[in-house]
Amino acid sequence: MNSGLEVYTSSELVEELTRRGTWVGVVIASVDEARPPITTHHRRFELRFNTETLDIAHVRLLLEGVLTQLPQIEDAAP
């Protein structure tokens, strides 16, 4: 069953989410579309968050917490 979301680009979906005034969160998305076949070699990313609900200090704390949970590059699967 399709939700209809597959017809939108990643950028359009991120834009729709981040423009909502009640949204609290961070999106890290590949600048390049990840349409099939999906590759894992994305090199350019953008960070999006709602500046009305989060300030840069909170975003930084959130990202620092996420980074401590990620494996080191050498340990990560290709």
Number of C-alpha atoms within 10 A of each C-alpha: 3 6 6 7 10 10 10 10 13 18 14 11 13 16 12 10 18 18 11 10 11 11 14 14 14 15 14 11 17 16 14 12 13 14 10 6 6 9 9 8 8 13 8 9 12 9 11 16 20 20 12 10 12 14 11 11 9 11 18 11 11 13 13 11 11 10 11 9 9 10 10 9 8 7 8 8 6 7
